[in-house]
Amino acid sequence: MKRHASSALSRLSPLVTRSLKRKLILCYHRFSAPGYPDLFHSPVSTVPLQELEKQLSWLKKFADFVPLEEIQSSATLHPTSLKKISKSANKKRWQIAITIDDGYRDVIDLALPIFNAFEVPVSWFITTRPVADQHWIPWWDLSAWLANQTAGNIQIHSEHVNARFDISNRDDRQKLQNHLQFLALQVGHSATEQVAQQIIEQTDLAGNAYCRAQDLHSALKKHELLLAPHTHHHSNLSLMSPEAQRQEIGDSRTHLKQWGITPLNWFAYPFGKPWARTTETPKLVRDLGFENALTTQMGYIDKHSTAFELPRISVDGRWNIRDFRSRVLFGPLAQSIKRFKR
């Protein structure tokens, strides 16, 4: 049923793109290509290059790819909302800004050359801890790695988990994955780190899949690219005190500057959803001197958009081109209807 609905909506594409002029921000994370090594593959967050090319080719027919600053500059920015669309904005075509979150090496190896070929400016939001320390592996990557293992045992001794897991057993693997997710999203960073480090010590994993600081410098020289903070550890900010949030957010900007990078004065919330930040978080971000902040709540940029909770459409790696079209054209409307029904 979903496939038929997606196909039907996709056929409405020409009508919608001609009659409605939208401004939106897309969010990517990772990319894949045949033969490219990836120990931490996640189908949800990883977009195949062939699908990326299809997406950009379709968008180019009716949209202009613009930097984030142009999305901002086409409106007069107020403390809480974006208002008064500029008369100078091109009203005949959509405006789309491309963002990427996290900091994976495959972005440089695979995706940036494609964005270059389509003359697409990119804003890349960097989680700085895994860039600074190649041996620090995020919990979600450990979970993805576990899903693909077929042998071995892992013993965990911690305050929240005390068990032996048979990695050859799918149920045991799932239990350990569930523990990691629960600790990260419901308990906190320290508890997650304790278990994650024990997993790493019992494997032959050589390091994470992130860039190094020198890779970022090289990418800045070769591509139409801006870098910006995405926290230091990608922690759930809702579990942290205001002071800990300030440090977690500020540390990512500090590291970028220490690496000789002038960051874009925008911020992207880790996970991007309301449950992963507090009602105070947007004010903390503003007080730290940022101009805007990005969520992954699906929506378009319009006069109702708030500067420190701007919506983005997060691209799912499992979408085919029909799915992508329907999400871009109708996803925000569907989300609004769902919220209204609640």
Sequence and secondary structure as in RCSB ss.txt:
>XXXX:A:sequence
MKRHASSALSRLSPLVTRSLKRKLILCYHRFSAPGYPDLFHSPVSTVPLQELEKQLSWLKKFADFVPLEEIQSSA
TLHPTSLKKISKSANKKRWQIAITIDDGYRDVIDLALPIFNAFEVPVSWFITTRPVADQHWIPWWDLSAWLANQT
AGNIQIHSEHVNARFDISNRDDRQKLQNHLQFLALQVGHSATEQVAQQIIEQTDLAGNAYCRAQDLHSALKKHEL
LLAPHTHHHSNLSLMSPEAQRQEIGDSRTHLKQWGITPLNWFAYPFGKPWARTTETPKLVRDLGFENALTTQMGY
IDKHSTAFELPRISVDGRWNIRDFRSRVLFGPLAQSIKRFKR
>XXXX:A:secstr
 HHHHHHHHHHTHHHHHHH   EEEEEE EEE TT   TT  TTTEEEHHHHHHHHHHHHTTEEE  HHHHHHTE
EE SS EEEE TTS TTSEEEEEEEEE BHHIIIIIHHHHHHTT  EEEEE HHHHH TT   HHHHHHHHHT  
S EEEEESSS EEEEETTSHHHHHHHHHHHHHIIIII HHHHHHHHHHHHHTS     SB  HHHHHHHHHHSSE
EEEE  SS   GGGS HHHHHHHHHHHHHHHHHTT    SEEE SS SGGGS TTHHHHHHHTT SEEE      
 STT  TTSB  EE  TT  HHHHHHHHHHHHHHHHHHHHH 
